[in-house]
Amino acid sequence: PPGRKVLIVYAHQEPKSLNGSLKRVAVEELSKQGCSVTVSDLYAMQFEPRATRNDIVGCLHNPEEFNYGVETWEAYKRGDLSNDLIEEQKKVQEADLMIFQFPLYWFSVPAIMKGWMDRVLVQGFAHDFPNCYDSGLLKNKLALFSFTTGGSREMYAKGGISGDIRYLLWPIQHGIMHFCGVKVLAPHICFAPEYVSEEKRKEMLIAWAQRLKTLWKEEPINCSPEWYFK
């Protein structure tokens, strides 16, 4: 609906790729609905994936021994995180929905996207024990993982060689998003686009556009281990 804010965190090197097209379709479709859409194109931004001392501006809380978690938590409270992190946190703060668009690498997100999660979702900003899971600091937000795979749907079935695709979503959907209080919509998966016809790839884009039309009516998945491992 008009006025909703969407952040697309996008990790692909090639705009002409299917991932690039899925991202473009999401921008077009959601903008058409009157949503305001922001894209963090991680490769184009040359986003730094490494969690280092450089993420803290000025003095360290404990210069004797570096602890990244503690230092970024303290820096967040002081307003001393590096600019690139502050920028991304602003986008997250404003978003009603975050869409993560990426090709599956080794059963996970690409390093540049994992680095975004490692660096942006700082303690004090995204979670603050015991404020995690249902009481995580990003509650009232939605996330959706939209990705492409190398393997076929059969390979990622329960009895398939790679196991149920849902097993792979446990660390990112539950361990990262749900941990921060974010509610998760069902993933959008394009299986093995490299091995299908141009026609089939077009159908994948149309299916994504169709889903986006009614996205705001969807209920989040049940945030329990059962959804992943039943």
Summary of the structure (lengths in Angstrom):
residues: 230
radius of gyration: 18.1
end to end distance: 33.6
largest distance: 59.6
contacts: 697
relative contact order: 0.15
helix: 42%
strand: 17%
